[in-house]
């Protein structure tokens, strides 16, 4: 609940420095995005009016079709998975819930490669079919089918975790009433579950559509050619392969316009909160037929999400890992990825805290919106578009791209993570200001003392979640480094993509396995570590 301007003066401590810092961070982000947009517009006006080979309408329709199909399929599968997990109680349930929660940070490049490891020509299924029947099992992974499969694996798992949190939040009193009425599985879903889910679905659909619409590595790897290109991949191809800067700028402007329209429309829906913690299911036992259906859905969901990741781990731990580890380029890329990931995570946390505390220090709705809105710039200006604008800025400034590349990648990855970071930190910061504002004011705590004694101990786990999300996003990002990467400046995703392009699948498997292990370790350990550190201090 937002505080009214009148009551905020009585509740919130007077924190002008927080307001200034929050507004300063927001203004800096807005200025950076404005510079990027101006660079793109200037390039569009300054390029010679030669005919571009880019088919804008085909790309827009193809991107919209795959994003729309991804959204529908992900919501259907995610709802079914959430329904099954909410009803079933079994040993290891928390592990399965955590597995689906990790979908938000699992790099798309790894999932796409995992699908190839299982269903590709040299994959597990095809090899088993040849051994058993002597005939290969042709699975059309390259094209729209493969793109949809990879997107649904990630986005349906993400949707399942969000929707499960809504089902877990159903009041116990309502469930007891339903049990006393003898509601069956379908009737309970219709009467009790659906009212909880339907308010979340529109906003969740908008997020999934945006994620699929701006997808880059999955389409780059599984697209199978120009017929299945999306706007992001077409922008990359226009800059790096065709040197068609005018076409790239046109596509970037189209993408910004479409994404902005989606964000404006989605702002009318209920906000989606991040859900990365555990889940406690209510005690409700359905009939035998429903439980069979729930177990069937859950097994297929686990196999669909976990099997590609398992294939990567098994295929990656082999002779290829020794060969990869013997190359200096691998250790250089690993060091670059870890440094960029750590720097991006720290920068994201600082930016999110600055904006979040600035918003929480004000009870004026318009000011809160003004401070918070620039944090969501990435949703309208995705990574490849942001990279294109940065590339143009660097070129106009007369700098070599390789000189500015580390700073550009660091900033772009931080902006990529910032919407999720603010969605994680803003609610608890607002709650602290509302519930403890009078106490903080009456005790006369300084700004710094308020942060160290009150806010930080309550934000420990959330801070760990932010660091984990930002680190994992940066570690798995290919969109930014694809435009700025060189032989001397490369990250693990770029090294993996180059290995795939050179048909060194063993090398790619080893790199993917290492990235997956680092991602899982960071996602699991950082929130627990920061939670324990803040508990110990408090």
C-alpha positions as CSV (number, residue, x, y, z in Angstrom):
1,X,0.0,0.0,0.0
2,X,1.4,3.4,-1.0
3,X,1.4,6.1,1.7
4,X,-0.6,9.2,0.9
5,X,1.3,12.5,0.7
6,X,-0.4,13.8,3.8
7,X,0.4,10.8,6.0
8,X,3.9,10.3,4.7
9,X,5.1,13.5,6.5
10,X,4.0,11.9,9.8
11,X,5.4,8.4,9.2
12,X,8.5,8.7,7.0
13,X,11.8,10.0,8.4
14,X,13.0,13.1,6.5
15,X,15.6,11.7,4.1
16,X,16.5,14.4,1.5
17,X,19.8,12.6,0.7
18,X,17.9,9.4,-0.3
19,X,15.6,11.4,-2.5
20,X,18.5,13.2,-4.2
21,X,20.4,9.9,-4.6
22,X,17.4,8.0,-6.0
23,X,16.5,10.9,-8.4
24,X,20.2,11.1,-9.4
25,X,20.4,7.4,-10.3
26,X,17.1,7.6,-12.1
27,X,18.2,10.7,-14.0
28,X,21.6,9.1,-15.0
29,X,19.9,6.0,-16.3
30,X,17.3,8.1,-18.2
31,X,20.1,10.2,-19.7
32,X,22.1,7.2,-20.8
33,X,19.0,5.7,-22.5
34,X,18.3,9.0,-24.1
35,X,21.9,9.2,-25.5
36,X,21.5,5.7,-26.9
37,X,18.2,6.6,-28.6
38,X,19.7,9.9,-29.9
39,X,22.6,8.0,-31.3
40,X,20.3,5.5,-33.1
41,X,18.1,8.3,-34.4
42,X,21.2,10.3,-35.6
43,X,22.5,7.2,-37.4
44,X,19.2,6.7,-39.1
45,X,19.2,10.3,-40.3
46,X,22.8,10.3,-41.3
47,X,23.1,7.0,-43.2
48,X,22.8,7.2,-47.0
49,X,19.4,6.3,-48.3
50,X,20.4,3.1,-50.0
51,X,18.0,0.2,-50.2
52,X,18.2,-2.0,-47.2
53,X,17.7,-5.7,-47.5
54,X,15.9,-6.0,-44.2
55,X,12.2,-7.1,-44.4
56,X,10.8,-5.4,-41.4
57,X,7.3,-6.7,-41.5
58,X,8.3,-10.3,-41.9
59,X,10.6,-9.9,-38.9
60,X,8.0,-8.3,-36.8
61,X,5.4,-10.9,-37.7
62,X,7.8,-13.8,-37.1
63,X,8.9,-12.3,-33.7
64,X,5.3,-11.7,-32.6
65,X,4.2,-15.2,-33.7
66,X,6.9,-17.0,-31.8
67,X,6.5,-14.7,-28.7
68,X,2.7,-15.2,-28.8
69,X,2.9,-19.0,-29.1
70,X,5.6,-19.0,-26.4
71,X,3.3,-17.0,-24.1
72,X,0.3,-19.2,-24.6
73,X,2.2,-22.5,-24.2
74,X,4.2,-21.3,-21.2
75,X,1.1,-20.2,-19.3
76,X,-0.7,-23.4,-20.0
77,X,2.2,-25.6,-19.0
78,X,3.1,-23.3,-16.1
79,X,-0.4,-23.4,-14.7
80,X,-0.5,-27.2,-14.9
81,X,2.9,-27.5,-13.2
82,X,1.8,-25.0,-10.4
83,X,-1.4,-26.9,-9.9
84,X,0.4,-30.3,-9.6
85,X,3.1,-28.9,-7.2
86,X,0.5,-27.2,-5.0
87,X,-1.4,-30.4,-4.5
88,X,1.4,-33.0,-4.1
89,X,3.6,-33.5,-1.0
90,X,6.6,-35.8,-1.4
91,X,10.3,-35.9,-0.3
92,X,12.4,-33.6,-2.4
93,X,9.6,-31.3,-3.2
94,X,11.6,-28.2,-2.2
95,X,14.4,-29.3,-4.6
96,X,11.9,-29.4,-7.5
97,X,10.5,-26.0,-6.6
98,X,14.0,-24.6,-6.5
99,X,14.7,-26.2,-9.9
100,X,11.8,-24.4,-11.5
101,X,12.8,-21.2,-9.7
102,X,16.3,-21.4,-11.2
103,X,14.7,-21.1,-14.7
104,X,14.9,-17.3,-14.4
105,X,18.7,-17.3,-14.3
106,X,19.4,-20.4,-16.5
107,X,21.1,-19.0,-19.7
108,X,19.1,-19.5,-22.8
109,X,22.2,-20.6,-24.7
110,X,22.7,-23.5,-22.3
111,X,19.1,-24.7,-22.6
112,X,19.3,-24.5,-26.4
113,X,22.5,-26.5,-26.4
114,X,21.0,-28.9,-23.9
115,X,18.1,-29.6,-26.3
116,X,20.6,-30.3,-29.1
117,X,22.4,-32.7,-26.7
118,X,19.2,-34.7,-26.1
119,X,17.2,-34.4,-29.4
120,X,19.8,-33.4,-32.0
121,X,21.3,-35.6,-34.6
122,X,24.2,-36.6,-32.3
123,X,21.9,-36.4,-29.2
124,X,20.9,-39.1,-26.7
125,X,17.5,-39.9,-28.2
126,X,18.8,-40.2,-31.8
127,X,21.7,-42.4,-30.7
128,X,19.3,-44.6,-28.7
129,X,17.0,-44.9,-31.7
130,X,19.9,-45.9,-34.0
131,X,21.1,-48.5,-31.5
132,X,17.6,-50.0,-31.0
133,X,16.0,-49.7,-34.4
134,X,18.8,-48.9,-36.8
135,X,16.8,-45.8,-37.9
136,X,17.5,-42.2,-36.8
137,X,14.7,-40.3,-35.1
138,X,14.5,-37.0,-36.9
139,X,13.4,-34.2,-34.6
140,X,13.1,-30.8,-36.3
141,X,15.0,-28.7,-33.7
142,X,16.2,-25.9,-36.0
143,X,13.3,-23.6,-36.7
144,X,10.2,-22.5,-35.0
145,X,9.7,-25.8,-33.1
146,X,13.1,-25.7,-31.5
147,X,12.7,-22.0,-30.6
148,X,9.4,-22.7,-28.9
149,X,10.7,-25.8,-27.1
150,X,13.6,-23.9,-25.6
151,X,11.4,-20.9,-24.6
152,X,8.7,-23.0,-23.1
153,X,11.2,-24.9,-21.0
154,X,12.5,-21.7,-19.4
155,X,9.3,-19.6,-19.4
156,X,6.9,-22.3,-18.3
157,X,9.2,-23.1,-15.3
158,X,9.3,-19.4,-14.5
159,X,5.5,-19.1,-14.7
160,X,5.0,-22.3,-12.6
161,X,7.1,-20.8,-9.7
162,X,5.1,-17.5,-9.8
163,X,1.7,-19.1,-10.0
164,X,2.7,-21.7,-7.3
165,X,3.3,-18.7,-5.0
166,X,-0.2,-17.5,-5.7
167,X,-1.8,-20.9,-5.0
168,X,0.2,-21.2,-1.8
169,X,-1.2,-17.9,-0.6
170,X,-4.8,-19.1,-0.7
171,X,-6.2,-18.6,2.9
172,X,-6.5,-21.7,4.9
173,X,-10.1,-20.8,5.9
174,X,-11.1,-20.8,2.2
175,X,-9.6,-24.3,1.7
176,X,-11.4,-25.7,4.8
177,X,-14.7,-24.3,3.5
178,X,-14.0,-26.0,0.1
179,X,-13.2,-29.3,1.8
180,X,-16.3,-29.2,3.9
181,X,-18.3,-28.7,0.7
182,X,-16.6,-31.7,-0.9
183,X,-15.2,-29.9,-3.9
184,X,-13.6,-32.1,-6.5
185,X,-10.3,-31.2,-8.2
186,X,-11.8,-29.4,-11.1
187,X,-14.5,-27.6,-9.0
188,X,-11.8,-26.5,-6.6
189,X,-9.7,-25.1,-9.4
190,X,-12.7,-23.3,-10.8
191,X,-14.0,-21.8,-7.5
192,X,-10.9,-21.4,-5.4
193,X,-7.7,-21.5,-7.5
194,X,-8.8,-19.6,-10.6
195,X,-9.7,-16.4,-8.8
196,X,-6.2,-16.3,-7.3
197,X,-4.5,-17.0,-10.6
198,X,-6.5,-14.8,-13.0
199,X,-5.2,-11.5,-11.6
200,X,-1.6,-12.6,-12.0
201,X,-1.9,-14.1,-15.5
202,X,-2.1,-10.8,-17.6
203,X,1.0,-9.3,-16.1
204,X,2.8,-12.6,-16.3
205,X,1.8,-13.0,-19.9
206,X,3.2,-9.6,-20.7
207,X,6.5,-10.5,-19.0
208,X,6.8,-13.8,-20.9
209,X,5.9,-12.1,-24.2
210,X,8.6,-9.5,-23.7
211,X,11.2,-12.1,-22.7
212,X,10.4,-14.2,-25.9
213,X,10.1,-11.1,-28.1
214,X,13.6,-9.9,-27.1
215,X,15.1,-13.4,-27.0
216,X,18.6,-13.5,-28.6
217,X,20.7,-16.6,-27.9
218,X,18.0,-19.2,-28.4
219,X,16.9,-17.8,-31.7
220,X,20.5,-17.3,-32.8
221,X,21.4,-21.0,-32.1
222,X,18.1,-22.7,-33.1
223,X,16.6,-20.3,-35.6
224,X,17.9,-22.4,-38.6
225,X,18.2,-19.4,-41.0
226,X,16.7,-16.1,-42.0
227,X,13.1,-17.4,-42.2
228,X,13.0,-17.8,-38.4
229,X,15.0,-14.7,-37.5
230,X,13.6,-12.3,-34.9
231,X,14.3,-8.6,-34.5
232,X,17.1,-9.1,-32.0
233,X,19.0,-11.6,-34.2
234,X,18.3,-9.5,-37.3
235,X,19.8,-6.4,-35.7
236,X,22.9,-8.4,-34.7
237,X,23.2,-9.8,-38.3
238,X,22.8,-6.4,-39.8
239,X,25.6,-4.9,-37.8
240,X,28.1,-7.8,-37.5
241,X,27.5,-9.8,-40.7
242,X,25.9,-7.5,-43.4
243,X,27.3,-4.1,-42.2
244,X,23.8,-2.7,-42.9
245,X,23.7,0.0,-40.3
246,X,20.6,1.7,-41.7
247,X,18.6,-1.6,-41.5
248,X,19.8,-2.2,-38.0
249,X,18.7,1.2,-36.9
250,X,15.3,0.8,-38.5
251,X,14.8,-2.5,-36.7
252,X,16.0,-1.1,-33.4
253,X,13.5,1.7,-33.6
254,X,10.7,-0.7,-34.4
255,X,11.6,-2.9,-31.5
256,X,11.8,0.0,-29.1
257,X,8.3,1.1,-30.2
258,X,6.7,-2.3,-29.8
259,X,8.3,-3.1,-26.5
260,X,7.4,0.4,-25.1
261,X,3.7,-0.2,-26.2
262,X,3.7,-3.6,-24.4
263,X,5.1,-2.1,-21.2
264,X,2.6,0.7,-21.2
265,X,-0.2,-1.8,-21.7
266,X,1.2,-4.1,-19.0
267,X,1.4,-1.3,-16.5
268,X,-2.3,-1.6,-16.0
269,X,-2.0,-5.2,-14.8
270,X,-1.2,-6.4,-11.3
271,X,2.6,-6.4,-10.6
272,X,4.5,-9.7,-10.5
273,X,6.7,-10.2,-7.5
274,X,9.8,-12.4,-7.7
275,X,9.4,-15.8,-6.0
276,X,12.7,-17.6,-5.2
277,X,12.1,-18.9,-1.7
278,X,10.6,-22.2,-0.5
279,X,7.0,-23.3,-0.9
280,X,4.7,-24.8,1.8
281,X,1.7,-26.5,0.2
282,X,-1.7,-26.6,2.0
283,X,-3.0,-30.0,3.0
284,X,-5.5,-30.9,0.3
285,X,-5.9,-34.3,-1.1
286,X,-7.6,-34.8,-4.4
287,X,-9.1,-38.0,-5.8
288,X,-7.1,-40.8,-7.4
289,X,-7.7,-39.7,-11.0
290,X,-6.6,-36.1,-10.2
291,X,-3.5,-37.3,-8.4
292,X,-2.5,-39.5,-11.4
293,X,-2.9,-36.4,-13.6
294,X,-0.8,-34.3,-11.2
295,X,2.0,-36.8,-11.1
296,X,2.0,-37.2,-14.9
297,X,2.2,-33.4,-15.3
298,X,5.0,-33.1,-12.7
299,X,7.1,-36.0,-14.2
300,X,6.9,-34.6,-17.7
301,X,7.7,-31.1,-16.4
302,X,10.8,-32.3,-14.5
303,X,12.0,-34.4,-17.4
304,X,11.5,-31.5,-19.9
305,X,13.4,-29.0,-17.8
306,X,16.0,-31.1,-16.1
307,X,17.0,-33.5,-18.9
308,X,18.7,-30.9,-21.2
309,X,20.6,-29.6,-18.1
310,X,21.6,-33.1,-17.1
311,X,22.8,-33.8,-20.6
312,X,25.0,-30.8,-20.5
313,X,26.6,-31.9,-17.2
314,X,27.2,-35.4,-18.4
315,X,28.5,-34.5,-21.9
316,X,30.6,-31.7,-20.5
317,X,32.5,-33.8,-18.0
318,X,34.6,-35.6,-20.5
319,X,37.8,-35.3,-22.5
320,X,36.7,-32.0,-23.9
321,X,37.0,-30.3,-20.5
322,X,40.7,-31.1,-20.2
323,X,41.4,-29.8,-23.7
324,X,39.4,-26.6,-23.1
325,X,41.2,-26.1,-19.7
326,X,44.6,-26.3,-21.4
327,X,43.9,-23.2,-23.6
328,X,44.8,-19.7,-22.2
329,X,41.8,-18.3,-24.1
330,X,39.5,-20.3,-21.8
331,X,41.0,-19.0,-18.6
332,X,41.0,-15.4,-19.9
333,X,37.3,-15.7,-20.9
334,X,36.5,-17.3,-17.5
335,X,38.3,-14.5,-15.6
336,X,36.5,-11.9,-17.8
337,X,33.1,-13.5,-17.2
338,X,33.7,-13.7,-13.4
339,X,34.9,-10.1,-13.2
340,X,32.1,-8.7,-15.3
341,X,29.5,-10.8,-13.4
342,X,30.8,-9.7,-10.0
343,X,31.1,-6.0,-11.1
344,X,27.6,-6.1,-12.7
345,X,26.1,-7.7,-9.6
346,X,27.6,-5.1,-7.3
347,X,26.6,-2.2,-9.5
348,X,23.0,-3.6,-9.9
349,X,22.7,-3.9,-6.1
350,X,23.9,-0.3,-5.6
351,X,21.6,1.1,-8.3
352,X,18.6,-0.9,-7.0
353,X,19.3,0.2,-3.4
354,X,19.6,3.9,-4.5
355,X,16.4,3.8,-6.4
356,X,14.5,1.7,-3.9
357,X,15.5,3.8,-0.9
358,X,14.7,7.0,-2.8
359,X,11.2,5.7,-3.6
360,X,10.6,4.5,-0.1
361,X,11.6,7.9,1.3
362,X,8.8,9.6,-0.5
363,X,5.0,9.3,-0.1
364,X,4.2,11.2,-3.2
365,X,3.0,8.8,-5.9
366,X,4.2,10.8,-8.9
367,X,7.7,11.3,-7.4
368,X,7.9,7.6,-6.7
369,X,7.0,6.7,-10.2
370,X,9.5,9.2,-11.6
371,X,12.3,7.7,-9.5
372,X,11.4,4.1,-10.2
373,X,10.4,4.2,-13.9
374,X,14.0,4.5,-15.5
375,X,15.0,1.2,-13.8
376,X,12.7,-0.6,-16.3
377,X,14.4,0.9,-19.3
378,X,15.9,-2.4,-20.4
379,X,12.4,-3.8,-21.0
380,X,11.9,-1.2,-23.7
381,X,15.5,-1.1,-24.9
382,X,16.7,-4.7,-24.9
383,X,20.4,-5.8,-24.8
384,X,21.1,-5.9,-28.5
385,X,19.4,-2.5,-29.1
386,X,21.3,-1.0,-26.2
387,X,24.5,-2.4,-27.5
388,X,23.9,-1.0,-31.0
389,X,23.3,2.5,-29.5
390,X,26.5,2.1,-27.4
391,X,28.4,1.0,-30.5
392,X,27.2,4.1,-32.3
393,X,28.1,6.4,-29.4
394,X,31.6,4.9,-29.2
395,X,32.1,5.2,-32.9
396,X,30.9,8.9,-32.9
397,X,33.3,9.6,-30.0
398,X,36.2,8.3,-32.1
399,X,37.0,5.5,-29.6
400,X,37.9,2.0,-30.5
401,X,35.1,-0.4,-29.6
402,X,37.5,-2.8,-27.9
403,X,38.6,0.1,-25.5
404,X,35.0,0.9,-24.4
405,X,33.8,-2.7,-24.5
406,X,34.3,-3.7,-20.8
407,X,32.5,-0.6,-19.5
408,X,29.7,-1.0,-22.1
409,X,29.2,-4.7,-21.2
410,X,29.2,-3.9,-17.5
411,X,26.7,-1.1,-17.7
412,X,24.4,-3.0,-20.1
413,X,24.4,-6.2,-17.9
414,X,23.6,-4.1,-14.9
415,X,20.6,-2.5,-16.7
416,X,19.5,-5.9,-17.8
417,X,19.3,-7.0,-14.1
418,X,17.9,-3.8,-12.6
419,X,14.2,-4.4,-13.2
420,X,14.4,-7.7,-11.4
421,X,16.5,-6.2,-8.7
422,X,14.1,-3.4,-8.0
423,X,11.1,-5.8,-8.0
424,X,13.0,-7.8,-5.3
425,X,14.1,-4.9,-3.1
426,X,11.3,-2.3,-3.5
427,X,8.5,-4.2,-1.6
428,X,10.5,-4.8,1.6
429,X,11.9,-1.3,1.5
430,X,8.4,0.2,1.2
431,X,7.2,-2.1,4.0
432,X,10.0,-1.0,6.3
433,X,9.2,2.7,5.7
434,X,5.5,2.1,6.3
435,X,5.7,-0.1,9.4
436,X,8.8,1.2,11.1
437,X,8.9,4.8,9.9
438,X,7.4,6.3,13.0
439,X,9.8,4.3,15.2
440,X,12.9,5.3,13.2
441,X,11.7,8.9,13.3
442,X,11.1,8.8,17.1
443,X,14.5,7.3,17.7
444,X,16.2,10.0,15.7
445,X,18.3,7.5,13.7
446,X,20.6,9.0,11.1
447,X,20.4,7.9,7.5
448,X,23.3,5.6,7.8
449,X,22.2,4.2,11.1
450,X,18.8,3.5,9.7
451,X,20.3,1.5,6.9
452,X,22.8,-0.5,9.0
453,X,20.6,-1.2,12.1
454,X,17.1,-1.5,10.5
455,X,17.1,-2.0,6.8
456,X,20.1,-4.1,6.0
457,X,19.4,-6.8,8.6
458,X,15.9,-7.2,7.0
459,X,17.2,-7.1,3.4
460,X,20.0,-9.7,3.7
461,X,18.4,-12.5,1.8
462,X,16.9,-10.1,-0.8
463,X,20.3,-8.6,-1.4
464,X,21.7,-12.0,-1.9
465,X,19.0,-12.8,-4.4
466,X,19.7,-9.5,-6.3
467,X,23.5,-10.3,-6.4
468,X,22.7,-13.9,-7.6
469,X,20.3,-12.8,-10.3
470,X,22.6,-10.0,-11.6
471,X,25.7,-12.3,-11.6
472,X,23.9,-15.1,-13.4
473,X,22.3,-12.8,-15.9
474,X,25.7,-11.3,-16.7
475,X,27.4,-14.7,-16.8
476,X,25.0,-16.1,-19.4
477,X,24.5,-13.0,-21.5
478,X,25.4,-13.2,-25.2
479,X,23.4,-10.2,-26.6
480,X,25.8,-7.5,-25.4
481,X,29.1,-9.2,-25.9
482,X,28.1,-10.4,-29.4
483,X,28.6,-6.9,-30.7
484,X,31.6,-5.9,-28.7
485,X,33.5,-9.2,-28.4
486,X,36.9,-9.5,-30.0
487,X,39.6,-12.2,-29.9
488,X,41.1,-10.5,-26.8
489,X,37.8,-9.6,-25.1
490,X,35.5,-12.6,-24.8
491,X,33.3,-14.2,-22.2
492,X,32.3,-17.8,-21.7
493,X,29.0,-17.5,-23.7
494,X,30.9,-16.0,-26.6
495,X,33.6,-18.6,-26.4
496,X,30.9,-21.3,-26.4
497,X,29.1,-19.8,-29.4
498,X,32.4,-19.7,-31.3
499,X,33.1,-23.3,-30.5
500,X,29.6,-24.3,-31.8
501,X,30.3,-22.2,-35.0
502,X,33.5,-24.2,-35.5
503,X,31.8,-27.5,-34.8
504,X,33.8,-28.1,-31.7
505,X,30.9,-29.6,-29.8
506,X,33.0,-31.2,-27.0
507,X,34.5,-27.7,-26.2
508,X,31.0,-26.2,-26.2
509,X,29.7,-28.9,-23.9
510,X,32.6,-28.4,-21.4
511,X,32.0,-24.6,-21.4
512,X,28.3,-25.0,-21.0
513,X,28.7,-27.5,-18.1
514,X,31.0,-25.0,-16.3
515,X,28.6,-22.1,-16.8
516,X,25.7,-24.2,-15.5
517,X,27.6,-25.2,-12.4
518,X,28.6,-21.6,-11.6
519,X,25.1,-20.4,-12.3
520,X,23.4,-23.0,-9.9
521,X,26.1,-22.4,-7.2
522,X,25.6,-18.6,-7.3
523,X,21.8,-18.8,-7.4
524,X,21.7,-21.2,-4.4
525,X,24.5,-20.0,-2.2
526,X,24.5,-16.2,-2.4
527,X,21.0,-15.7,-0.9
528,X,21.8,-18.2,1.9
529,X,25.2,-16.6,2.5
530,X,23.8,-13.1,2.8
531,X,20.8,-14.2,4.8
532,X,23.1,-15.9,7.4
533,X,25.5,-12.8,7.4
534,X,22.7,-10.4,8.2
535,X,21.1,-12.8,10.8
536,X,24.5,-13.1,12.5
537,X,24.9,-9.3,12.7
538,X,21.3,-8.8,13.9
